[in-house]
Amino acid sequence: MGSMFRSEEVALVQLFLPTAAAYTCVSQLGELGLVEFRDLNASVSAFQRRFVVDVRRCEELEKTFTFLQEEVRRAGLMLPLPEAGLPAPPPRDLLRIQEETDRLAQELRDVRGNQQALRAQWHQLQLHSAVLGQGHSPPSVATHTDGPSERTPLLQAPGGPHQDLRVNFHCHVFPFAEEEAARHAALQQLQQQSQELQEVLGETERFLSQVLGRVQRLLPPWQVQIRKMKAVYLALNQCSVSSTHRCLIAEAWCATRDLPTLQQALQDSSSEAGVSAVVHCIPCRDMPPTLIRTNRFTASFQGIVDAYGVGRYQEVNPAPYTIITFPFLFAVMFGDVGHGLLMFLFALAMVLAENQPAVKSAQNEIWRTFFGGRYLLLLMGLFSVYTGFIYNECFSRATAIFPSGWSVAAMANQSGWSDAFLAQHQLLALDPNVTGVFLGPYPFGIDPVWSLAVNHLSFLNSFKMKMSIILGVTHMTFGVVLGVFNHVHFGQWHRLLLETLPELVFLLGLFGYLVFLVVYKWLSFTAASAATAPSILIHFINMFLFSRSRTNKPLFQGQEVVQSTLVVLALATVPVLLLGTPLFLRRRHQRRQSSRRRQPLDEDKAGLLGQPNVSVASQNCDEEKAGCLGDQEEEEFVLSEVFMHQAIHTIEFCLGCISNTASYLRLWALSLAHAQLSEVLWAMVMRVGLGLGGEMGVEAVVLVPVFAAFAVMTVAILLVMEGLSAFLHALRLHWVEFQNKFYSGSGYKLSPFTFAVEDE
């Protein structure tokens, strides 16, 4: 799990493979899946490479395999799964596999051809027998005399009205003797020939089944082995040949922690050749690939991040934090105990059955999508149950787990609710200022008495809107803080002062202050003073206008001074963000250029004494490129490009803080929408069914289809459609509002050379 927070260190290695052991070495690397080969023959066409003949032979074999596979399917048979862990065959076995494959294919062609010829011959005998059999049947009485008779010629005589007509009936013509005895003898002879032909055809089909059985037994392992052999030769085609033609030279990316395993594997594979393969790291100026190891639990969360873009080398990985934040933000929009429990149980069933072959080998695309994200669905359902308890909603119904904090009896005893008063007022309000009416907050979540209130929606509207703002500002601030780890790791200390600090001042000075106002108002005003509480929205608007409202009193003393100071500080950070980094990089570039001009002689002497090693990819890396900055990169410094890049970043961050904060209000909107859809579904289906009168038996029968309709619509609308909507909105909040604060996603994955796909 250590590599989940940041991609692993990857080194560029050079492999010297003895010619006699090169195939074995690469085959072993394919089994381990440790390295990604670089193509050293990019300028050479595929037809001019060293092992092109071997690749073609493998491709020809694959064509023959396709023919054999189609013959097996044509016979209604299935190929068994190959054994796991089949190694790539040695090169000398290629000729043997090719000869056996060609022999099997030729036998299949011959037997299949003989079978078709025998069947055609047997069919001709059957037709001839049927024709001769017509002579023994009694003549049938003609019922239609209008049409042509048996003696009417099918073709007109020459010179008739249809003499230019050419007709082919594709008929089979058989000899038909006039004497009945001759026809009977010919019929017996045909029946005997048909019986003998059936025996030959049966032997042919039995031999065909034997050949197909051999194909079923030999073809699956051959397919895997030849695919592995072809992959090995394609990898060898990416290697260059040494000047002595005694070894092949390859370059590959490999994780630093896997270098000992790589060295040991090459030594074991080349021990029979008498010369050991050599591995050593070489300098690089290119950005290495990104390697983040995952397991069955973290794979789905890493997939969410990689769908936005693969992280740069050694960049902070958002996936570990997404494991918590993504299901939680989803649950904020999908909070319902019942719906979350159904999702959790569905995901739990997939998790418990994940090792069953039938489940893993299912080809349905929708099922594979759900199965791949089973752990994500598991946490999404679990967090939805938690937020559902906070909202106190289970299929839109409130549950009284603890006693309510509101007392109607105290209100009735102290407010004079007489019968006449109750008759005139259908709606009554509970006043928390009356002694004994409000006993204290509900122990966990929202008090169930709010489900009976007329202003239930207004109360949840205010609560969820403020909650969305608090969660959004916290989430974005956490993203900005994660950028600190990028700057420190890449040695970009100037970015801490010129970028991270101004960004935090801008974000917290404006929207962090808004969160402070919300929390301060919650803590400062009681039920008795709620009527005189000022509006936070008006204060926030006046903050940018540098004005005040006479009807909206301040929350605390000196609020106007604090607000004006924060706005000035936020505006002052904009030029720092815009000009700070470009001017610093320009000054650093000028200092380096001047130092090179002052000491040319010392550099020449240093070159005579010894060249310093170029640092490897994991050292002296720039955060923007995540690679090494050499002399060429330093000389190509262009202030206008740096300034343009920084201007885009500044505009995106400053405007994004406003739009992104507003974007988190989707948590509020979708949460209310989900709750209202649940309420509408309950009111229009279950409440109608439960309200039907009649006898107990009749009502029970009516409730069966009503509950079935409620269950189907709950799954289809609230679980599938609403769940997909909340999933997409949570995905957008992570990609746009969270990850763009610290994550560029401009890297590329390490794609090791592996046989795992062939084994599957």
N, C-alpha and C positions, 0 to 999 in steps of 0.2 A: 504493500500500500504506500510505501515511501515515494514511489515514482508517480503516484496519482496527483500529488500536489505540484509537481513540475516534471517535465519530460526528462528521461534519463540522458546521461552523457553518451554521446555517440562519437566514435572515432573512425577516421578513414584509414583502412588497413590495406596493405599490399601483400598479396599471396604469391609465393613462388611454388608452383606445383610441378613436380617431376612429370615428364610426359607419360611415363609408364603408369603412374598412379593418379593422374589428373582426373580420370573418370571416376575412380573410387572415392577420391577426396570430395569432389563436387556432389556425388551421390550421398555421401555421409552428411554433407552440409544441408542437402535437401531434406534429409530425415530430421535434422536438428532444427532447421529454420532460424538460423542465427544472423545471417548476413544478407545484405542487398547488393547484388553485383552492379557495378557501373560498366557501361558499354564502352570499351576501349577501341572498338572498331566502328564507331558511328559513321565514319566517312566511307566505309566499305559496304558494298551492296550485299544483300543476303545471299546472292548466287556466287559470290567470290570468297566466302568465308571457309574456314578450314574444315568444318564438320558438316558442310551442307549435304554431302552425299548420305551421311548417316541420318540426318533429319528427314531427307526424302524417303529413305527406306522405312523409317518409322511412320511417315505419313501414308505410304502405300499400304503398310500393314493396317493402319487405322481404317483405310477404305475397305480392305478385306474384312476387317472386324465388323464394319457396318453392314456388309452383305450377310455375314453369318448371323448377326443379331436380327436382321429383318427376316431371315429364314426361320429363326426360332420363334419370332412373334407370329409369323405366318402360320406356323403349325399350332398356334394357340398355347405356347409354352412361355415360361418366364425364366429369366436368367437369375440365378441365386446371387446373393451379395458376396463379394470377394472377401477373403480372409483379411483381417486387419494386420498391418505391419509388413506387407509384402515389400521386400527391397527391390531396388532397380536391378535388373539382371545384368550380369557381366556382358561386355560387348560380344564375346564369342557365342553367347546364347541367342543373339539376334538372328543368325543364320538358321539355327535349329527351329526357333519359333516361326520364322518365315516359311521354312519348308513344310512344317506341320500344318500351318495355317493354309498354305496353298493346296496341300493335299486334301485337307478337310473341305475347302471351298470347291475343289474340283469334284470330289466325291458327291458333295451336295448337288452340284450342277448336273452330274451324270445321273444320279439316282432320281432327282426331280424331273429331268428330261425323260428318263425311262418311264417314270410313273405317269407323266402326262401322255406319253405315246401309248402306253398300255391302256390307260383310261379312254383315250380317243378310239383305239381299236375295239375295246369292249363295247363302247357306245355304238360303233358301227354294227357290231354283231347284234346288239339289242334291236337296233332299228331294222336290220335285215330280217331278224326273227319275227318282229312285229308285222312286217310286210307279208312274209310268208304265212303268218298266222291268220291273216285276213281271209285266206282262201278256204279255211276250215270252218269259218263262222257262217251261220245261215244267212241268206239274203234278207236284207231289211226291206220293209214295205215303204215305198216312196210316199211321202205325204205332201210334197210340193211338186206339182207338175209344171209350174210356170217357168222355173229356172232351167238351166242347161242340164241335160241328162248326162249319164256316164259316158255315152258314146259321142258326145259333142266335143270336138277338138278344142284344146285350150288355146291354140294359136290359129289364126286365120290362114287360109290357103294363100300361096303367093299370088300377088296381083290383086288382092282384096283391098278393101278400103283402108286397112291399117297395115299396109305393106311396109311402111317406113318405121313401124314400131319395133323397138328392140327390148325384149323382156327377159330378165334373168330371175329366175325363181330361187336360186341357191339351193336346189334340191339335190338329194342323194338318189342316185339311180341304182337299183339292185336288180339282178336277174330274177325273173319270175317264170317258172316252168308252167306250161299249160296243163300237163297231167298232174292230177292230185297226188299220185304215188311219188312222183319225182319231187314235188314240193314237200311232201312229208319226209322223204329221205334227206332232202337238203336242210329241213328244219331240225331234224335230229342231229345232223352233223354240226349245225351252227350252235345248238345247245351244248354239245360236247366241247366244241372249241371255246365257248363262253365259260364253261366250268374250268377248263384248263387255264384260261386266261385269268380267271379270278384267283386261282391258286398262285400263279406267277405274280399277280398284282399284290396279293397278300404278303408274299415273301419280299417283294420290293418295298412295301410300306414298313415291314418289320426292320429291314435293313436301314431304311430312312430314319426310323425312330432311334436305331442304334447310333447312327451318325449324329443325329441331333442331340442325343444324350452325351456323346463325347464333346460336342460343341458347348453344351450347357456346363460341363465340368471344366473345360479348359479355357473357354473364352473369358470369363470374369477376371481370373488372375492375370491372363495375358494382357487384357485391356489396361489394367492398372500398371503392370510392369512396363509396357511399351510407352504409356504416357509419361512415366517417370524417366525412362530412357531418353525420350524426346526432349523433356525438360532439361536433362543433364547436358545433352548436346547443344541445346540452345544457349545454356549458360556458358558452355565452353567456347561457343562462337563469340562471346563477348570478351574473351581473353586475348591477349596479344602473345606472340611467340618471341622468346628470347633470341638473341643473336646467334647463340650456339644451337638452337633448336632442341635443347635438352629439357627445357621446362616451359611451362605456360605461366604468364604473369597476369594476375587478376587484381582488380581494385574493388573494394566492397566497404559498405558502411556496416559497422557492428557496434553494439552496445559495449561500453567499457567493461561492465561487469561480466560480459560473456567472453572476453578475450581469453582467459585461461581455458575455458571450455573449448573454444575454437582451436587453440593451439594443440590441446590434447587430442581432439578429434582428428586433426590433420596428421599428427604424428602417428596415431593408430592406423589411419587409412593408408599412409605411405610407407609403413614399416616393411611391407613385403617387397617394395621396389628397391630397397637398399639405401635410398636417399630420402631424408626427411623433408617434408614441406616446411616452408619458412613463412612466418607471419611477423610483420612489424608495422607500427603506425607511421603514417606519413603526414606532413603538414597539409593543410587545406585552407582555401580562401572562400570556398562555397559554404552556403548555409546548410548544415547537416539536416537530415530528416528528423522528424519528431517521433519518438517512441514512448508510448504510455501503455504499460501492461494492464490489462483488465481481466476480470473474471466474470462468471455468469451473473453476478449481482451488479457490478459496476459497469458492465458493457452497455446497458441501455442508457444510463445517464451520460456516459462518454459519447454515445451516439448522438444524443441531443446536442452536445457541444460541437461535435465534429460536423453535424449538419449545417451549422453556421459557418464553420471554417476550421481547418486543422490549425492548431496553435503553432506559433513560431517555435523554433528550437529554444528550449530552456525557458519558455514563457510560463507564467503562472497558469495552471490548469483550473478552469472553473468547475470541473466535474465534481470534485469532492463536496463543494458547497451546494451544488445543484441537487445533490442527493437529499438535502434537507429543504432548501428553499423552493424547489420546483413542486414537490408534493404539497408543501404548505400553502403556496400561493394558489395552487389548484383547489385545495380544500377550502380556502377563503371564499372562492366563488361557487363551490359545490357542496357547502356544508349542510349535511343532512345525515342523521344517524342511520336511517334505514337505507338510503341510497349508498352511502359509504360502506355499510356492512355488506350489501349485495356485491359491490365491486371488490371488496376485500376477500369475500368467500370465493368469488370466481377466480381471482388471481391466486388465492391459496391453493385451490384445486389444481391449477396449472403448475404451481411450484412443487406440489407433492407428487405430481405425475410426470415431472420433467425428464426422468430417466427411463421412462417406458419407450420402447422402440416405435410403437405405433404413433405416439404423440410427437416424437421427434421427427419422424419421417413423413408426417402429413404434408401434402403438397398444396393445400388450400391457402391462397395468398393472404386472405383476411385472417385465418387462424394463425398463420406464421407471424403476422404482424403483432397480434395480441400475445402470442407465445414469446416472441422476442422481448416484449416489454412487460413480462409478467411481474418482475420485481418492482418496476416502476408503478404498475397498477396496484400492486400490493400496498406500497406506501401511500399512494394516492387515496386508496380506500380507507386505510388506517387513519390518515390525517383528516379525511372527511368525517369520519366518526367523531374525532376529537372536536373539530369545529362545529359539528352538528350538536354536540353537547353544549358548546358555548352559546350557539344560537337557540338551543332548546327546541330543535325541530327533528321530528322523526316522521317521515312521509307527510310533512307539513303540520303535524300535530305536536303540541307541547306536552311535555311530561313533567309531573310534579314529583321529582325524586326527593326533594327536600321541602319542608314547609315554606309557603310563600311569605315574603317579607311585608306584605300588605294585608291590613285587617279591615274588612268591610263593617264588622260589628262596632268597632270604635267610632267609625264615621257615622253610623246610624245613631249611636247613643249620644253623641256630642253635637250633632248638626241638626237635630230635630227633623229627621226624615219621617214625617207622618204619612198615613195612608193617602191623604189628600195630596200631599206633596209628591209622593211616588206616582200617583195616578196622573198627575199633570206633567211629569218629567220622565220621559222614556230613557234618556241618557243621563247618567250621573257620573260626576268626576270625583275621584279620591284626592283629597288634599293632604299632602305629606306634612303640612305644617300643623295639622290637628294632632294632638297628643294621642299616641297609640295606633295611628293609621299606618305609618311606615315604621316597621320594627328594625330594619337594617337591610343591607344588601343581600341578595341571594347568594348562597355559598359558592356556587359554580355556575357561570353562565347567566343567561337572561331569565328573569323571574317569569314563571308560567302565567302569572296574572296578566301579562301584557298581551297574550294571545286572545284575551277576551276584550281588550280595550279597543275603542274606536280609532284612537290615534296610534295604533300599533305600527302602521306603516310609517307614520311620521317619526316615531321614536327610532325605529330601525334605520330609517333614512339618514338621520343625523349621526347615529352611532357608527354605521358602516362607512359613511363618507369620511369622517374623521379618522377612523381606523385605517382606511385605505391610504390617506395622506401620510400617516405615521409610518406604516409599513413601507410605502414607496420611498420616502426620504431616507429611512434606515437602510433599505436595500441599495440605493444608489450611493450612499455614503460608504457603505461597505465595499462597493466596487471601486471607488476612488482610493480607498485605503489599500486594497489589494495591489493597486498600481505601484505602491511604495516598494513592495517586494521585487517587482520587475526592475525598478530603477536601481535598487541596491545590488541586485544580483548582477546586472550588466555594468555596474560601476558608473552609472549615469547620476552622480551625486548632484549635479546642477539641476536636474529635473525635480528633485525634491523641493528645492527652493523656488524654482521658476515655473513649475507646473503644478505639482501636487498641493503645495501650500495655497497658492491662489485659487485652485479649484475647490479646496475645502472651505476657504473663506467665502467664495461666491455661493456655494451650495448651502452651507450652514448659515451664512449671514442672512440669506433670504428665506429659504424654505425650512431650514432648521429652526429659524426663529418662528415660523408659522407653527411648527410642531410644539415649540415651547409655549406659544399662546394657547394652543388647545389644551395642553396638560395643565398649564397654570390656571386656566378658567375652570377646569374640572376640580382642581384642588381648592380654589379660592372661594367659589360661590356655593352656597348651600341652597336647600329648597326654599328657605325663607327669602333669600335675596336673588332667586332665579329670575324673577320678573324684571329686575333692574340690571341684569347682566348685559354688558355691551356685546356688540356683534364683532366677531373676529374678522369676518370677511371685509367689513367696512374699514376696520383698522389696517388690514393688509393692503387694501386699495389706497388708503390715505398715506401709507408708508411710501409708496412710489410717487405719489403726487406731492409729497412734502406738505401736506395739509392736515387739517383736523376737522372733526365733525362736532358741532355743538350738542347734538342729541345723543351722540355715542361717547360716553365718558371713557376715560382711559382705564386700562386694567390695573396699572401700577403707576407709581409716581415716577416721573421722568421718562415715560414711555416714548414721547415724541423725540427726545434727544437720542435715545437708544436706536430708534428706528431710522432716524436720519443718518446716524453714524454708520449703521450697518449698510445702508444703501450706498453711501459714499465709498465705504471699503469695498463693496462688491463691484462698483463701477471702476474703482482704482485697480482691481485685479485684472481687468480686461487688457489694458496695454501691457501689463507684465506678462500675461499669457501670450499676447500677440508678438511682442518684440524681445522678450527675455531670452528664450532659447536660441533664435537665429543670431542675435548679437553676440551671445556667449560663444557659439560655435564658430562664428566668423573671427572673433578675437583669438580663440584657441588655434584656429587654422593659420592665422597670420604669425603667431608666435612660433609655430612649428616650421613654417616656411623660412622665417628669419633665422632660426637656429640652424637649419640645414645650410643656408648660405654662408653663415659665419664659420662653420666647421667642415669644409669640404675635405681638407687635408687629413683631419682626424678620422674621417670616415674611410678614406683610402687606406690609411694605415691599419684600421680595424679590419678592412677587407683582406689585407695581406696576412694578418695574424690569424684570422679565423672568422668565418661567417657565423653570426648568431642564428640559432634555430628559429624558424618561424613558429609562432605559437600555434598550438592545436586549436580545434574549433571551439573548445569550451573556455578559452582564455581570451581576454582583451576583446570581447565581443560587444558590438554596438546593439543597443536595444532595438533600434529601428530595423536593422538588417539581420540581427541575430547571427552574424558571421564576423569574420575578422576584417579589420580595416587595414589594408596594406598601403603602400606608397601610391598606387594607382588610384585607390579610392580617395586618399587625402588630396591628391592633385585635382580630382574632379569635383571638388567642393564648389557648388554654385549657390550663392546667397539667395538668388531669386527663387530657386526651387525649394530651398529650406524655408524661406519666408512664406511661400505659397502653401506648403504643407502645414506650417504652423497656423496660418490664417484659417485654413479649413478646420483644423482641430479646435481652434478657439471659438469660431462661429458655431461649430457643431456642439461643443460643450455648453456654451452660454445659452444658446437657444434651446438646446436639448434639455437643460435643467428645467426649463419652463414646460416644454411639451411633454417631457418624460414624467414630471410630477403629475400633470393632468392625465397622462396615460394610465397611471396607477388607479385612477378613479374607476377603471373598468372592474376592479375588484368589488367596488360598491355596486355598480350597475348590474353585473352578472349575478352577484349574490342575491340582490333583490329580485331579479328576474327568475332565478331558480326557485326561490321561495314562493313567488306568486304563481308560477306554473304548477308547482306542487299543490298549492292551495286550490287553484282552478280545477285541476284534475280530481282532487278529492271531492270538491263541491259538486262537480258535474257528473261524477260516476258513483263513488262509494256513498256519498251522503244521500244521493237519490235512491240507491239500492237499499240502504239501511232505513230510509224513511218510508219504504213501501209497507202498507198495512196488510192485514190478513192473518190467516192462521199461521202457526209456527212452521208447519210442513211446507206450505206454499211459499212462505218467505224464504225458507232455507233453499228451496229449489231455485227461486229467482236470484238469490245471491251468488249462485255458482257461476252463471255467465257474467254477472256484474263484476265479481272479483276477477274472473279471467280477463275481462276487458281492461280492468284497472291494472292488473299485472302486466299485460302486454303493452299497454301505453306507457306504464312506468319504465319498463325496460327500453322500449323503442324511443321514447321522447326524452325522458329525464336522465336515463343512464347513458344511452348511446349518443343522441343528438346534443343534449346539454353537456354531457361529459366531453365530447369531442370539441365543443365550443370552448369550454373552460380550459381544455388542454391546449388548444391553439393560442388562446390569450395568455396563458402562463408561459408558453413558448416564446411569444413575442416580448413579454416583459423581461425574460432572461436574455434574449438575443439583442434587443434594441436598448432597453433601459439599463440593464445591468452589465452585460459583457462589453459594451462599447466604452465603458469607463477605464478598462485596463487590458482588454483582450483584442488583439488584431485579427487573429485567425488567418494569417497569410502564409502559413507553413505547408508542409506536405508530409505525409505519413512515411514511416519506414516500412517498406514492403519486402520482407525477407523472402529469399528463395526457399520455398518449402514444398513438401509433397502432401501437405495436409489436404488440399483440394482433391488430389488424385486418390487419396485413401477414402475420402467420402464418396 
